[in-house]
């Protein structure tokens, strides 16, 4: 599924499999914090594990505090289904 909102695109790809399903979410949205966006995606799909990849120039990557990612991961571990 694809969507466009203003200058940003959003893409979701879902591959359901009996043993191992796969979901990917991609956007080029420029946000000051991605925590809420990632939290919402995790809440919808409830993965056991996830991988987060971020692309950006040096200035954009410096703006993302490393501790934000750790906090998001801690919340995910606390709320996930086992």
C-alpha positions in Angstrom: 0.0 0.0 0.0 1.3 3.4 -0.9 0.3 6.9 0.3 1.4 10.5 -0.3 0.8 13.3 2.2 2.1 16.7 1.3 5.8 16.1 0.3 6.1 12.7 2.0 5.5 9.2 0.9 4.6 6.2 3.0 4.8 2.5 1.8 3.7 -0.6 3.6 4.5 -4.1 2.3 3.1 -7.2 4.0 4.1 -10.8 3.2 2.1 -13.2 5.4 3.6 -16.6 5.8 2.7 -19.4 8.2 6.2 -19.7 9.7 7.6 -16.2 9.3 5.7 -13.2 8.1 7.4 -10.0 6.9 6.3 -6.4 7.1 8.2 -3.4 5.9 7.3 0.3 6.4 9.1 3.1 4.6 8.8 6.9 4.5 10.7 9.9 3.6 8.9 12.1 6.1 11.1 14.6 7.8 10.3 14.7 11.5 12.0 16.1 14.5 11.3 12.8 16.3 10.4 9.4 14.8 9.5 7.8 18.1 5.7 8.2 17.8 5.8 7.0 14.2 7.8 3.9 15.0 5.8 3.2 18.1 2.5 3.3 16.1 3.9 0.9 13.4 5.0 -1.5 16.2 1.6 -1.2 17.9 -0.2 -2.1 14.7 1.9 -5.1 13.7 3.1 -6.3 17.1 6.3 -7.9 15.9 8.4 -10.2 18.1 11.5 -8.6 16.6 12.1 -5.6 14.4 15.0 -3.9 12.6 15.0 -0.1 12.3 17.2 1.4 9.5 17.6 5.2 9.3 19.1 7.0 6.3 20.1 10.7 6.4 22.8 13.2 5.9 25.2 14.0 8.8 23.1 16.9 10.1 19.9 14.8 10.2 21.6 11.8 11.9 23.2 14.0 14.6 19.8 15.4 15.4 18.5 11.9 16.4 19.7 11.3 19.9 20.9 7.7 20.4 19.1 7.4 23.7 15.7 7.8 21.9 16.2 4.6 20.1 17.1 2.7 23.3 14.0 4.1 25.0 11.8 3.0 22.1 13.2 -0.5 22.2 12.8 -0.8 26.0 9.1 0.2 25.6 8.6 -2.3 22.8 10.2 -5.1 24.9 7.9 -4.3 27.8 4.7 -4.3 25.7 5.3 -7.1 23.3 3.4 -10.4 23.2 5.5 -13.5 23.8 
